[in-house]
Amino acid sequence: MNKIKCKRRTFTDDFKHQMVSLYQHGKSRSEIVAEYDLTPSALDRWITQASQSGSFKTKDNRSPQEQELIALRIWYKTNSF
């Protein structure tokens, strides 16, 4: 069975802010997902990112442990013997 690959869509930060705002102002998650043809996981991620850091960039939403691990990996690569 062949799977058809769909092109991955990208969304601007303004669009993401609008979707989060709709949710925060009472529009249901299911209504937003259906009306704008979004995946529930994408909307959930945007809501979480907006509440945690206000940013939709991955690097702005890393935990302190993730940041430390990345720093250690960089240090190890630059100081490998």
Sequence and secondary structure as in RCSB ss.txt:
>XXXX:A:sequence
MNKIKCKRRTFTDDFKHQMVSLYQHGKSRSEIVAEYDLTPSALDRWITQASQSGSFKTKDNRSPQEQELIALRIW
YKTNSF
>XXXX:A:secstr
            HHHHHHHHHHHHTT  HHHHHHHHT  HHHHHHHHHHHHHTS   GGGG  HHHHHHHHHHHH
HHHT  
